[in-house]
């Protein structure tokens, strides 16, 4: 990816992070039944969990805006999307099908039931694959190439014929 595409990817992630954080903070202020419950996977209250996740999303968005290192930005977004993926996988394995990711705001949106969650899953996949791709392009491919060159040199030296003494 060229730097223009990288910047577009990170700026789009920043916009989505700010939007989802704002939705979480807005929903956390509401008086709904689900926010008074305990999250079954993390065993934390849903309201404090939602506020904490929103603050982490804001921190990651600010980092993505401020950092100049594409490797660091992709690693931070990969870390966040990996955590979200692990949370969703844990919920799936426990048979939990309601993700209060946006609180009660998802119910207020003029979307078919479950569509907001599908959109969030698509965003998560976009962040996960995009950050993994950028990390691989910026860091991984370079280090694997160095390793390959080192092994090629090692095999050339070991396959050279021995000199008779």
MIVEX-289400 format. One line per 4 residues: number of its first residue (from 1); their letters; for each residue z negated, x, y negated of N, C-alpha, C, CB. Coordinates in nm, 4 decimals. Glycine has a CB too. Example, Ala and Ser with C-alpha at 12.3 -4.5 7.8 and 13.67 -1.06 7.14 Angstrom:
BEGIN
1> as> -0.7800/1.3190/0.5690/-0.7800/1.2300/0.4500/-0.7800/1.3200/0.3300/-0.9046/1.1308/0.4473 | -0.7080/1.2850/0.2250/-0.7140/1.3670/0.1060/-0.7870/1.2900/-0.0030/-0.5725/1.4084/0.0598
# end
This chain:
BEGIN
1> xxxx> 0.0000/0.0841/0.1175/0.0000/0.0000/0.0000/0.0000/0.0885/-0.1237/-0.1212/-0.0956/0.0002 | 0.0801/0.0539/-0.2209/0.0756/0.1323/-0.3434/-0.0425/0.0863/-0.4286/0.2087/0.1197/-0.4220 | -0.0723/0.1636/-0.5336/-0.1931/0.1349/-0.6111/-0.1862/-0.0012/-0.6807/-0.2154/0.2443/-0.7146 | -0.0663/-0.0470/-0.7161/-0.0532/-0.1793/-0.7786/-0.0950/-0.2885/-0.6801/0.0925/-0.2031/-0.8267
5> xxxx> -0.0506/-0.2775/-0.5560/-0.0893/-0.3746/-0.4533/-0.2374/-0.3638/-0.4196/-0.0057/-0.3545/-0.3270 | -0.2900/-0.2402/-0.4156/-0.4325/-0.2210/-0.3901/-0.5146/-0.2886/-0.4978/-0.4671/-0.0719/-0.3827 | -0.4789/-0.2653/-0.6235/-0.5519/-0.3276/-0.7337/-0.5438/-0.4792/-0.7252/-0.4973/-0.2794/-0.8683 | -0.4265/-0.5322/-0.6920/-0.4125/-0.6768/-0.6795/-0.5045/-0.7282/-0.5701/-0.2664/-0.7156/-0.6498
9> xxxx> -0.5095/-0.6582/-0.4586/-0.5963/-0.6991/-0.3477/-0.7424/-0.7010/-0.3920/-0.5783/-0.6045/-0.2268 | -0.7872/-0.5931/-0.4557/-0.9277/-0.5856/-0.4962/-0.9596/-0.6864/-0.6066/-0.9616/-0.4441/-0.5434 | -0.8694/-0.7058/-0.7018/-0.8944/-0.8045/-0.8076/-0.8979/-0.9462/-0.7517/-0.7871/-0.7942/-0.9165 | -0.8142/-0.9742/-0.6535/-0.8191/-1.1069/-0.5918/-0.9505/-1.1248/-0.5152/-0.6981/-1.1275/-0.4972
13> xxxx> -0.9972/-1.0180/-0.4511/-1.1258/-1.0245/-0.3808/-1.2397/-1.0461/-0.4808/-1.1499/-0.8947/-0.2986 | -1.2321/-0.9791/-0.5964/-1.3343/-0.9957/-0.7006/-1.3382/-1.1410/-0.7477/-1.3067/-0.9010/-0.8206 | -1.2215/-1.1982/-0.7733/-1.2156/-1.3374/-0.8191/-1.2756/-1.4316/-0.7152/-1.0705/-1.3781/-0.8494 | -1.2411/-1.4112/-0.5882/-1.2938/-1.4964/-0.4819/-1.4449/-1.4779/-0.4664/-1.2228/-1.4659/-0.3491
17> xxxx> -1.4921/-1.3533/-0.4793/-1.6355/-1.3277/-0.4686/-1.7128/-1.3963/-0.5813/-1.6627/-1.1770/-0.4705 | -1.6613/-1.3871/-0.7035/-1.7287/-1.4540/-0.8147/-1.7277/-1.6058/-0.7966/-1.6620/-1.4163/-0.9477 | -1.6163/-1.6599/-0.7480/-1.6085/-1.8053/-0.7264/-1.7061/-1.8519/-0.6183/-1.4657/-1.8455/-0.6879 | -1.7093/-1.7811/-0.5075/-1.7991/-1.8229/-0.3989/-1.9455/-1.8011/-0.4378/-1.7666/-1.7455/-0.2692
21> xxxx> -1.9736/-1.6937/-0.5120/-2.1113/-1.6714/-0.5580/-2.1536/-1.7818/-0.6548/-2.1244/-1.5327/-0.6258 | -2.0641/-1.8196/-0.7453/-2.0952/-1.9281/-0.8394/-2.1186/-2.0590/-0.7644/-1.9812/-1.9454/-0.9423 | -2.0374/-2.0843/-0.6623/-2.0547/-2.2064/-0.5824/-2.1891/-2.2056/-0.5098/-1.9397/-2.2209/-0.4805 | -2.2266/-2.0908/-0.4569/-2.3552/-2.0799/-0.3870/-2.4718/-2.1012/-0.4837/-2.3678/-1.9423/-0.3182
25> xxxx> -2.4642/-2.0371/-0.6002/-2.5728/-2.0515/-0.6973/-2.5814/-2.1943/-0.7499/-2.5534/-1.9542/-0.8137 | -2.4676/-2.2569/-0.7717/-2.4656/-2.3969/-0.8151/-2.5286/-2.4857/-0.7082/-2.3206/-2.4431/-0.8451 | -2.4892/-2.4661/-0.5844/-2.5414/-2.5477/-0.4745/-2.6887/-2.5209/-0.4486/-2.4618/-2.5221/-0.3479 | -2.7314/-2.3962/-0.4708/-2.8717/-2.3608/-0.4462/-2.9640/-2.4349/-0.5418/-2.8925/-2.2092/-0.4601
29> xxxx> -2.9126/-2.4764/-0.6568/-2.9932/-2.5515/-0.7522/-3.0039/-2.6992/-0.7190/-2.9366/-2.5359/-0.8889 | -2.9269/-2.7446/-0.6237/-2.9277/-2.8871/-0.5873/-3.0463/-2.9183/-0.4974/-2.7960/-2.9264/-0.5169 | -3.0779/-3.0440/-0.4901/-3.1873/-3.0891/-0.4047/-3.1273/-3.1595/-0.2833/-3.2849/-3.1840/-0.4825 | -3.0865/-3.0787/-0.1852/-3.0258/-3.1348/-0.0646/-3.1093/-3.0992/0.0574/-2.8813/-3.0842/-0.0473
33> xxxx> -3.0911/-3.1778/0.1610/-3.1697/-3.1618/0.2828/-3.1451/-3.0262/0.3503/-3.1378/-3.2745/0.3800 | -3.0183/-2.9831/0.3542/-2.9863/-2.8602/0.4282/-3.0499/-2.7367/0.3640/-2.8345/-2.8418/0.4363 | -3.0676/-2.7382/0.2329/-3.1261/-2.6224/0.1658/-3.2767/-2.6114/0.1873/-3.0968/-2.6289/0.0182 | -3.3375/-2.7186/0.2344/-3.4801/-2.7162/0.2640/-3.5072/-2.6728/0.4076/-3.5410/-2.8531/0.2388
37> xxxx> -3.4007/-2.6497/0.4841/-3.4168/-2.6110/0.6243/-3.4144/-2.4588/0.6394/-3.3061/-2.6747/0.7107 | -3.4354/-2.4149/0.7607/-3.4320/-2.2727/0.7949/-3.3010/-2.2450/0.8669/-3.5550/-2.2314/0.8834 | -3.2331/-2.1378/0.8268/-3.1099/-2.0968/0.8935/-3.1442/-2.0571/1.0366/-3.0403/-1.9789/0.8173 | -3.0746/-2.1134/1.1325/-3.1080/-2.0910/1.2734/-3.0782/-1.9488/1.3200/-3.0324/-2.1887/1.3597
41> xxxx> -2.9819/-1.8834/1.2577/-2.9461/-1.7486/1.3014/-3.0364/-1.6430/1.2382/-2.8003/-1.7193/1.2673 | -3.0553/-1.6500/1.1083/-3.1330/-1.5463/1.0391/-3.2818/-1.5773/1.0312/-3.0794/-1.5271/0.9003 | -3.3178/-1.7019/1.0554/-3.4565/-1.7487/1.0483/-3.5139/-1.7385/0.9054/-3.5436/-1.6679/1.1454 | -3.4239/-1.7450/0.8073/-3.4637/-1.7467/0.6666/-3.4357/-1.8860/0.6113/-3.3877/-1.6366/0.5840
45> xxxx> -3.5043/-1.9219/0.5044/-3.4775/-2.0486/0.4391/-3.3353/-2.0489/0.3853/-3.5788/-2.0747/0.3262 | -3.2669/-2.1613/0.3959/-3.1265/-2.1678/0.3531/-3.1104/-2.1436/0.2032/-3.0672/-2.3032/0.3894 | -3.2013/-2.1965/0.1207/-3.1896/-2.1771/-0.0234/-3.2049/-2.0294/-0.0618/-3.2944/-2.2613/-0.0963 | -3.3136/-1.9612/-0.0194/-3.3243/-1.8185/-0.0551/-3.2121/-1.7340/0.0058/-3.4594/-1.7634/-0.0098
49> xxxx> -3.1672/-1.7718/0.1250/-3.0572/-1.7002/0.1878/-2.9296/-1.7155/0.1053/-3.0348/-1.7508/0.3309 | -2.9021/-1.8377/0.0599/-2.7820/-1.8629/-0.0192/-2.7877/-1.7865/-0.1522/-2.7654/-2.0141/-0.0448 | -2.9021/-1.7850/-0.2167/-2.9168/-1.7123/-0.3427/-2.8995/-1.5626/-0.3195/-3.0543/-1.7413/-0.4067 | -2.9591/-1.5110/-0.2134/-2.9473/-1.3678/-0.1824/-2.8029/-1.3280/-0.1551/-3.0344/-1.3323/-0.0618
53> xxxx> -2.7336/-1.4086/-0.0776/-2.5938/-1.3784/-0.0451/-2.5082/-1.3845/-0.1713/-2.5396/-1.4771/0.0616 | -2.5359/-1.4820/-0.2588/-2.4619/-1.4915/-0.3848/-2.4829/-1.3664/-0.4696/-2.5050/-1.6167/-0.4633 | -2.6053/-1.3163/-0.4742/-2.6336/-1.1947/-0.5519/-2.5642/-1.0724/-0.4912/-2.7856/-1.1703/-0.5596 | -2.5601/-1.0666/-0.3591/-2.4879/-0.9569/-0.2927/-2.3386/-0.9667/-0.3242/-2.5112/-0.9604/-0.1384
57> xxxx> -2.2831/-1.0874/-0.3212/-2.1413/-1.1050/-0.3544/-2.1122/-1.0607/-0.4978/-2.0998/-1.2518/-0.3351 | -2.2010/-1.0931/-0.5898/-2.1828/-1.0503/-0.7288/-2.1899/-0.8981/-0.7387/-2.2895/-1.1149/-0.8204 | -2.2860/-0.8375/-0.6690/-2.2983/-0.6919/-0.6709/-2.1730/-0.6251/-0.6142/-2.4218/-0.6480/-0.5915 | -2.1203/-0.6786/-0.5059/-1.9985/-0.6225/-0.4461/-1.8803/-0.6401/-0.5411/-1.9683/-0.6897/-0.3094
61> xxxx> -1.8701/-0.7559/-0.6054/-1.7606/-0.7795/-0.7006/-1.7672/-0.6807/-0.8166/-1.7656/-0.9239/-0.7542 | -1.8862/-0.6570/-0.8690/-1.9022/-0.5604/-0.9792/-1.8653/-0.4206/-0.9310/-2.0481/-0.5619/-1.0339 | -1.9085/-0.3850/-0.8105/-1.8727/-0.2535/-0.7554/-1.7216/-0.2390/-0.7424/-1.9393/-0.2326/-0.6184 | -1.6557/-0.3435/-0.6933/-1.5096/-0.3380/-0.6774/-1.4402/-0.3207/-0.8124/-1.4582/-0.4654/-0.6080
65> xxxx> -1.4976/-0.3775/-0.9169/-1.4402/-0.3618/-1.0514/-1.4641/-0.2233/-1.1091/-1.4977/-0.4658/-1.1450 | -1.5815/-0.1673/-1.0837/-1.6217/-0.0408/-1.1473/-1.5737/0.0837/-1.0728/-1.7715/-0.0359/-1.1592 | -1.5680/0.0774/-0.9414/-1.5352/0.1964/-0.8628/-1.3878/0.2340/-0.8773/-1.5690/0.1733/-0.7153 | -1.3623/0.3622/-0.8798/-1.2258/0.4134/-0.8854/-1.1754/0.4574/-0.7481/-1.2177/0.5295/-0.9828
69> xxxx> -1.2671/0.4684/-0.6536/-1.2324/0.5171/-0.5197/-1.1868/0.4012/-0.4316/-1.3527/0.5897/-0.4549 | -1.0632/0.4088/-0.3889/-1.0094/0.3054/-0.3015/-1.0809/0.3062/-0.1662/-0.8583/0.3252/-0.2821 | -1.1191/0.4244/-0.1198/-1.1893/0.4341/0.0087/-1.3246/0.3644/-0.0007/-1.2077/0.5824/0.0505 | -1.3996/0.3912/-0.1068/-1.5306/0.3278/-0.1227/-1.5181/0.1773/-0.1412/-1.6046/0.3885/-0.2413
73> xxxx> -1.4213/0.1360/-0.2205/-1.4030/-0.0081/-0.2425/-1.3673/-0.0779/-0.1118/-1.2932/-0.0337/-0.3482 | -1.2772/-0.0178/-0.0340/-1.2399/-0.0810/0.0929/-1.3569/-0.0798/0.1914/-1.1183/-0.0095/0.1545 | -1.4378/0.0259/0.1902/-1.5543/0.0314/0.2789/-1.6570/-0.0759/0.2442/-1.6193/0.1692/0.2720 | -1.6821/-0.0956/0.1146/-1.7800/-0.1959/0.0733/-1.7315/-0.3356/0.1094/-1.8072/-0.1862/-0.0778
77> xxxx> -1.6043/-0.3634/0.0849/-1.5517/-0.4949/0.1207/-1.5456/-0.5128/0.2726/-1.4124/-0.5147/0.0598 | -1.5168/-0.4055/0.3440/-1.5179/-0.4106/0.4901/-1.6594/-0.4380/0.5412/-1.4640/-0.2785/0.5494 | -1.7591/-0.3747/0.4802/-1.8988/-0.3983/0.5169/-1.9368/-0.5447/0.4956/-1.9920/-0.3071/0.4355 | -1.9035/-0.5985/0.3789/-1.9379/-0.7373/0.3482/-1.8666/-0.8339/0.4425/-1.9025/-0.7700/0.2027
81> xxxx> -1.7365/-0.8157/0.4597/-1.6623/-0.9067/0.5473/-1.7064/-0.8905/0.6931/-1.5109/-0.8817/0.5347 | -1.7455/-0.7706/0.7319/-1.7994/-0.7500/0.8670/-1.9301/-0.8253/0.8877/-1.8212/-0.6013/0.8931 | -2.0160/-0.8251/0.7850/-2.1404/-0.9015/0.7938/-2.1142/-1.0513/0.8016/-2.2294/-0.8709/0.6744 | -2.0207/-1.1000/0.7207/-1.9867/-1.2419/0.7250/-1.9273/-1.2792/0.8612/-1.8879/-1.2768/0.6122
85> xxxx> -1.8449/-1.1903/0.9160/-1.7857/-1.2149/1.0478/-1.8938/-1.2178/1.1553/-1.6805/-1.1072/1.0811 | -1.9886/-1.1236/1.1486/-2.0978/-1.1211/1.2468/-2.1831/-1.2475/1.2364/-2.1859/-0.9960/1.2263 | -2.2072/-1.2952/1.1138/-2.2841/-1.4184/1.0941/-2.2111/-1.5376/1.1561/-2.3092/-1.4434/0.9435 | -2.0824/-1.5468/1.1290/-2.0048/-1.6588/1.1846/-1.9967/-1.6495/1.3370/-1.8626/-1.6611/1.1243
89> xxxx> -1.9800/-1.5284/1.3907/-1.9759/-1.5105/1.5358/-2.1102/-1.5473/1.5984/-1.9385/-1.3654/1.5712 | -2.2194/-1.5055/1.5344/-2.3524/-1.5420/1.5835/-2.3724/-1.6919/1.5848/-2.4598/-1.4770/1.4988 | -2.3292/-1.7588/1.4782/-2.3383/-1.9058/1.4743/-2.2558/-1.9685/1.5857/-2.2914/-1.9594/1.3379 | -2.1367/-1.9152/1.6067/-2.0488/-1.9680/1.7120/-2.1144/-1.9518/1.8495/-1.9111/-1.8961/1.7093
93> xxxx> -2.1710/-1.8333/1.8756/-2.2329/-1.8079/2.0056/-2.3572/-1.8938/2.0281/-2.2693/-1.6611/2.0179 | -2.4260/-1.9285/1.9188/-2.5431/-2.0152/1.9299/-2.5065/-2.1636/1.9306/-2.6388/-1.9871/1.8160 | -2.3771/-2.1933/1.9124/-2.3325/-2.3321/1.9117/-2.3605/-2.4040/1.7804/-2.3980/-2.4064/2.0237 | -2.3770/-2.3279/1.6734/-2.4027/-2.3864/1.5416/-2.2682/-2.4044/1.4725/-2.4997/-2.2963/1.4556
97> xxxx> -2.2385/-2.5267/1.4337/-2.1067/-2.5548/1.3771/-2.1091/-2.5881/1.2293/-2.0437/-2.6671/1.4509 | -2.2271/-2.5955/1.1705/-2.2311/-2.6222/1.0270/-2.2726/-2.4948/0.9534/-2.3289/-2.7391/0.9947 | -2.1833/-2.4447/0.8728/-2.2120/-2.3255/0.7936/-2.2363/-2.3719/0.6504/-2.0943/-2.2200/0.8014 | -2.3574/-2.3577/0.6015/-2.3843/-2.4005/0.4643/-2.3397/-2.2952/0.3629/-2.5330/-2.4302/0.4465
101> xxxx> -2.2199/-2.2408/0.3843/-2.1715/-2.1305/0.3016/-2.1580/-2.1680/0.1547/-2.0388/-2.0824/0.3533 | -2.1227/-2.2903/0.1270/-2.1101/-2.3358/-0.0120/-2.2128/-2.4443/-0.0442/-1.9682/-2.3885/-0.0383 | -2.3107/-2.4612/0.0424/-2.4103/-2.5650/0.0191/-2.3468/-2.7023/0.0243/-2.4794/-2.5441/-0.1150 | -2.3858/-2.7875/-0.0683/-2.3318/-2.9231/-0.0697/-2.2050/-2.9334/-0.1535/-2.4359/-3.0198/-0.1223
105> xxxx> -2.1626/-2.8253/-0.2151/-2.0427/-2.8279/-0.2982/-1.9182/-2.8595/-0.2152/-2.0253/-2.6940/-0.3701 | -1.9132/-2.8098/-0.0928/-1.7965/-2.8359/-0.0064/-1.7782/-2.9855/0.0180/-1.8118/-2.7625/0.1285 | -1.8895/-3.0588/0.0236/-1.8800/-3.2035/0.0447/-1.8266/-3.2759/-0.0788/-2.0166/-3.2600/0.0825 | -1.8442/-3.2162/-0.1948/-1.7995/-3.2778/-0.3203/-1.6537/-3.2484/-0.3527/-1.8860/-3.2305/-0.4340
109> xxxx> -1.5971/-3.1486/-0.2889/-1.4580/-3.1130/-0.3160/-1.3641/-3.2173/-0.2561/-1.4258/-2.9730/-0.2598 | -1.2521/-3.2436/-0.3221/-1.1585/-3.3439/-0.2690/-1.0721/-3.2854/-0.1567/-1.0683/-3.3979/-0.3820 | -1.1395/-3.2385/-0.0535/-1.0706/-3.1782/0.0610/-1.1102/-3.2523/0.1877/-1.1039/-3.0267/0.0734 | -1.0191/-3.2488/0.2833/-1.0476/-3.3050/0.4150/-1.1708/-3.2343/0.4725/-0.9240/-3.2901/0.5109
113> xxxx> -1.2534/-3.3054/0.5448/-1.3762/-3.2477/0.6009/-1.3413/-3.1264/0.6883/-1.4546/-3.3544/0.6841 | -1.4064/-3.0177/0.6626/-1.3837/-2.8959/0.7388/-1.2792/-2.8033/0.6781/-1.3430/-2.9312/0.8768 | -1.2009/-2.8530/0.5833/-1.0965/-2.7698/0.5239/-1.1548/-2.6569/0.4391/-1.0036/-2.8554/0.4392 | -1.2640/-2.6837/0.3687/-1.3278/-2.5790/0.2876/-1.3728/-2.4639/0.3776/-1.4490/-2.6365/0.2084
117> xxxx> -1.4282/-2.4959/0.4937/-1.4709/-2.3915/0.5876/-1.3513/-2.3136/0.6407/-1.5496/-2.4530/0.7044 | -1.2417/-2.3821/0.6667/-1.1199/-2.3148/0.7130/-1.0668/-2.2202/0.6046/-1.0114/-2.4190/0.7515 | -1.0724/-2.2640/0.4796/-1.0291/-2.1784/0.3685/-1.1181/-2.0553/0.3592/-1.0314/-2.2563/0.2349 | -1.2496/-2.0744/0.3741/-1.3419/-1.9603/0.3713/-1.3145/-1.8632/0.4863/-1.4871/-2.0093/0.3779
121> xxxx> -1.2800/-1.9161/0.6029/-1.2467/-1.8297/0.7161/-1.1190/-1.7502/0.6884/-1.2304/-1.9132/0.8443 | -1.0217/-1.8141/0.6234/-0.8973/-1.7442/0.5882/-0.9246/-1.6344/0.4863/-0.7930/-1.8434/0.5327 | -1.0101/-1.6623/0.3890/-1.0475/-1.5600/0.2899/-1.1171/-1.4437/0.3595/-1.1396/-1.6200/0.1799 | -1.2066/-1.4749/0.4508/-1.2773/-1.3714/0.5258/-1.1799/-1.2839/0.6042/-1.3793/-1.4349/0.6208
125> xxxx> -1.0843/-1.3466/0.6696/-0.9834/-1.2710/0.7449/-0.8998/-1.1842/0.6512/-0.8919/-1.3666/0.8240 | -0.8645/-1.2363/0.5360/-0.7895/-1.1619/0.4337/-0.8674/-1.0379/0.3896/-0.7596/-1.2524/0.3115 | -0.9967/-1.0543/0.3613/-1.0793/-0.9402/0.3206/-1.0933/-0.8396/0.4333/-1.2174/-0.9873/0.2756 | -1.1184/-0.8884/0.5529/-1.1408/-0.7997/0.6673/-1.0163/-0.7170/0.6982/-1.1816/-0.8811/0.7907
129> xxxx> -0.9031/-0.7828/0.7125/-0.7792/-0.7113/0.7463/-0.7302/-0.6241/0.6302/-0.6698/-0.8113/0.7857 | -0.7404/-0.6760/0.5079/-0.6966/-0.5992/0.3917/-0.7795/-0.4745/0.3703/-0.7017/-0.6846/0.2683 | -0.9115/-0.4864/0.3773/-0.9972/-0.3696/0.3559/-0.9843/-0.2700/0.4714/-1.1438/-0.4133/0.3399 | -0.9688/-0.3198/0.5926/-0.9495/-0.2311/0.7072/-0.8179/-0.1550/0.6946/-0.9523/-0.3112/0.8386
133> xxxx> -0.7130/-0.2235/0.6533/-0.5825/-0.1591/0.6338/-0.5896/-0.0518/0.5257/-0.4761/-0.2634/0.5970 | -0.6510/-0.0857/0.4124/-0.6621/0.0116/0.3031/-0.7482/0.1304/0.3429/-0.7202/-0.0547/0.1783 | -0.8573/0.1041/0.4122/-0.9430/0.2141/0.4576/-0.8655/0.3059/0.5516/-1.0696/0.1595/0.5282 | -0.7919/0.2465/0.6438/-0.7128/0.3269/0.7371/-0.6082/0.4095/0.6630/-0.6447/0.2368/0.8411
137> xxxx> -0.5388/0.3479/0.5687/-0.4341/0.4195/0.4954/-0.4912/0.5324/0.4101/-0.3563/0.3226/0.4071 | -0.6053/0.5077/0.3478/-0.6600/0.6061/0.2548/-0.7432/0.7141/0.3223/-0.7433/0.5371/0.1523 | -0.8093/0.6820/0.4279/-0.8994/0.7798/0.4879/-0.8642/0.8094/0.6331/-1.0420/0.7308/0.4792 | -0.8505/0.7088/0.7136/-0.8352/0.7252/0.8577/-0.7116/0.8019/0.8989/-0.8329/0.5930/0.9222
141> xxxx> -0.5975/0.7654/0.8433/-0.4726/0.8299/0.8840/-0.4753/0.9784/0.8499/-0.3522/0.7621/0.8166 | -0.5324/1.0116/0.7345/-0.5402/1.1526/0.6937/-0.6272/1.2333/0.7904/-0.5962/1.1640/0.5505 | -0.7421/1.1787/0.8294/-0.8312/1.2511/0.9200/-0.7752/1.2602/1.0619/-0.9671/1.1840/0.9231 | -0.7090/1.1556/1.1092/-0.6472/1.1628/1.2409/-0.5334/1.2653/1.2416/-0.5951/1.0244/1.2833
145> xxxx> -0.4611/1.2733/1.1309/-0.3526/1.3715/1.1222/-0.4100/1.5130/1.1272/-0.2701/1.3511/0.9922 | -0.5220/1.5351/1.0575/-0.5867/1.6671/1.0624/-0.6330/1.6998/1.2032/-0.7059/1.6727/0.9656 | -0.6921/1.6019/1.2695/-0.7359/1.6242/1.4081/-0.6173/1.6574/1.4979/-0.8097/1.5001/1.4620 | -0.5096/1.5839/1.4816/-0.3904/1.6076/1.5633/-0.3352/1.7476/1.5384/-0.2825/1.5018/1.5338
149> xxxx> -0.3324/1.7889/1.4134/-0.2845/1.9248/1.3830/-0.3748/2.0293/1.4446/-0.2756/1.9467/1.2317 | -0.5050/2.0050/1.4405/-0.5996/2.0995/1.5007/-0.5801/2.1110/1.6504/-0.7423/2.0575/1.4710 | -0.5582/1.9984/1.7177/-0.5365/2.0016/1.8616/-0.4026/2.0652/1.8967/-0.5440/1.8611/1.9189 | -0.3015/2.0413/1.8151/-0.1717/2.1054/1.8419/-0.1847/2.2564/1.8349/-0.0646/2.0568/1.7418
153> xxxx> -0.2571/2.3044/1.7340/-0.2790/2.4490/1.7214/-0.3588/2.5037/1.8378/-0.3505/2.4807/1.5910 | -0.4546/2.4278/1.8854/-0.5370/2.4690/1.9982/-0.4522/2.4797/2.1241/-0.6527/2.3705/2.0198 | -0.3634/2.3816/2.1463/-0.2796/2.3849/2.2659/-0.1740/2.4943/2.2575/-0.2127/2.2501/2.2869 | -0.1254/2.5234/2.1382/-0.0276/2.6329/2.1250/-0.0908/2.7658/2.1615/0.0287/2.6393/1.9818
157> xxxx> -0.2126/2.7872/2.1138/-0.2804/2.9140/2.1439/-0.3115/2.9256/2.2924/-0.4097/2.9265/2.0624 | -0.3527/2.8164/2.3550/-0.3909/2.8246/2.4958/-0.2697/2.8300/2.5882/-0.4781/2.7062/2.5329 | -0.1542/2.7829/2.5404/-0.0370/2.7844/2.6268/0.0470/2.9115/2.6081/0.0483/2.6614/2.6000 | 0.0052/2.9972/2.5149/0.0791/3.1223/2.4948/0.0583/3.2124/2.6156/0.0337/3.1941/2.3641
161> xxxx> 0.1636/3.2837/2.6562/0.1487/3.3703/2.7735/0.0508/3.4838/2.7450/0.2851/3.4274/2.8160 | -0.0249/3.5176/2.8460/-0.1225/3.6256/2.8316/-0.0503/3.7581/2.8283/-0.2261/3.6231/2.9460 | -0.0977/3.8473/2.7454/-0.0373/3.9808/2.7389/-0.0966/4.0692/2.8458/-0.0575/4.0441/2.6002 | -0.0110/4.1403/2.9197/-0.0653/4.2293/3.0231/-0.1354/4.3479/2.9569/0.0476/4.2788/3.1189
165> x> -0.2432/4.3899/3.0145/-0.3172/4.5036/2.9585/-0.2850/4.6299/3.0272/-0.4634/4.4809/2.9652
# end
